[in-house]
C-alpha cells in the first residue's frame, strides 16, 4: 500500500490530542483508515485525505480547494470525498477537515459487523 507517511503522522498527531477517543488504524481498500471509536473517520490514499462527513456539507466541501468527488461504480458517493494536498497546505485548512470528520464521527453509525455462522460438525 502506498500512502504519504508524513501525512499519516500529521493525522496521528492531531488525533492523539483529542481526549477520550479510541483510535485504530487499518489498511484496507488501498487506504490507511483511521477508525475513531470503531468507525471510519478519515483516511489517507496516496497523498490525499479521504473524508467521511455529514452529507449535508457536500456542497460546502465541494467549493474547497483540492476537493475531488468520490465515485463508486461511476456514481457520486455522498458523505465521502478526497482532498488533494493543495486543499490542506495551511494548518487551519488541515484542522478544518479533521474537525469536519470528527464532528460527523460523533453522530455517525458504525458499519454493521458481518456475522459468521458457526457450524457444528
C-alpha positions as CSV (number, residue, x, y, z in Angstrom):
1,X,0.0,0.0,0.0
2,X,1.3,3.4,-0.9
3,X,0.3,6.4,1.3
4,X,2.1,9.5,2.4
5,X,3.7,8.6,5.7
6,X,4.3,12.3,6.6
7,X,0.5,12.9,6.2
8,X,-0.2,9.8,8.2
9,X,2.0,11.2,11.0
10,X,0.2,14.5,10.9
11,X,-3.2,12.8,11.2
12,X,-1.9,10.6,14.1
13,X,-0.5,13.7,15.9
14,X,-3.8,15.6,15.5
15,X,-6.0,12.6,16.7
16,X,-3.6,12.0,19.7
17,X,-4.5,15.4,21.0
18,X,-8.3,14.6,21.1
19,X,-9.3,13.5,24.6
20,X,-11.4,10.3,25.2
21,X,-11.4,8.8,21.8
22,X,-10.2,5.4,20.7
23,X,-8.1,5.3,17.6
24,X,-7.3,2.3,15.4
25,X,-5.5,2.2,12.1
26,X,-6.5,-0.2,9.4
27,X,-5.0,-0.7,5.9
28,X,-8.0,-1.5,3.7
29,X,-9.3,-0.8,0.2
30,X,-6.0,0.9,-0.8
31,X,-6.2,3.4,2.0
32,X,-4.9,3.9,5.5
33,X,-8.1,4.1,7.5
34,X,-8.2,6.0,10.9
35,X,-11.0,4.5,12.8
36,X,-12.3,6.6,15.7
37,X,-14.4,4.9,18.3
38,X,-14.9,1.9,16.0
39,X,-16.0,4.0,12.9
40,X,-14.2,5.2,9.8
41,X,-13.3,8.8,10.4
42,X,-10.6,9.9,8.0
43,X,-8.3,8.0,5.6
44,X,-5.2,8.6,3.6
45,X,-5.0,7.5,0.0
46,X,-1.7,8.3,-1.6
47,X,-1.1,12.0,-0.7
48,X,-4.8,12.8,-0.4
49,X,-7.1,12.9,2.6
50,X,-10.3,10.9,2.2
51,X,-13.0,12.4,4.3
52,X,-16.1,10.9,5.8
53,X,-18.6,13.7,6.7
54,X,-22.2,14.6,7.1
55,X,-23.6,14.6,3.5
56,X,-25.4,17.9,4.3
57,X,-22.0,19.5,3.9
58,X,-21.4,18.1,0.4
59,X,-21.9,21.4,-1.4
60,X,-19.9,23.4,1.1
61,X,-16.9,21.0,0.8
62,X,-17.2,20.8,-3.0
63,X,-16.2,24.5,-3.0
64,X,-13.0,23.9,-1.1
65,X,-9.7,23.9,-2.9
66,X,-8.4,20.4,-3.6
67,X,-11.9,18.8,-3.4
68,X,-12.4,15.7,-5.5
69,X,-15.7,13.8,-5.7
70,X,-15.5,10.2,-4.5
71,X,-17.0,7.9,-7.1
72,X,-18.0,4.3,-6.6
73,X,-19.0,2.4,-9.8
74,X,-19.4,5.7,-11.6
75,X,-21.8,7.3,-9.0
76,X,-21.0,10.0,-6.5
77,X,-20.6,8.6,-3.0
78,X,-22.3,11.1,-0.8
79,X,-20.6,11.9,2.5
80,X,-17.2,11.0,1.3
81,X,-14.6,12.9,-0.8
82,X,-10.9,13.3,-1.4
83,X,-9.0,16.4,-0.6
84,X,-5.8,16.9,-2.6
85,X,-2.7,18.4,-0.9
86,X,-3.3,21.9,-2.2
87,X,-6.5,21.9,-0.1
88,X,-4.8,21.4,3.2
89,X,-1.4,23.1,2.9
90,X,-2.3,25.6,5.7
91,X,-2.6,24.2,9.3
92,X,-6.1,25.8,9.6
93,X,-7.3,24.0,6.4
94,X,-6.0,20.7,7.7
95,X,-7.7,21.2,11.1
96,X,-10.9,22.2,9.4
97,X,-11.1,18.9,7.5
98,X,-10.1,16.9,10.6
99,X,-12.8,18.6,12.7
100,X,-15.5,18.1,10.0
101,X,-14.7,14.3,10.1
102,X,-14.6,14.2,13.9
103,X,-17.9,16.0,14.2
104,X,-19.6,13.5,11.9
105,X,-17.9,10.6,13.7
106,X,-19.8,11.5,16.9
107,X,-23.2,11.1,15.2
108,X,-22.5,8.5,12.5
109,X,-23.4,4.9,12.8
110,X,-20.8,2.1,12.7
111,X,-20.9,-0.2,9.8
112,X,-22.7,-3.4,10.5
113,X,-20.4,-6.2,11.5
114,X,-20.6,-9.3,9.4
115,X,-21.8,-12.3,11.4
116,X,-20.2,-15.6,10.6
117,X,-22.3,-18.6,11.4
118,X,-20.6,-21.2,13.5
119,X,-21.1,-24.7,12.1
120,X,-21.4,-27.7,14.3
121,X,-19.9,-30.8,12.8
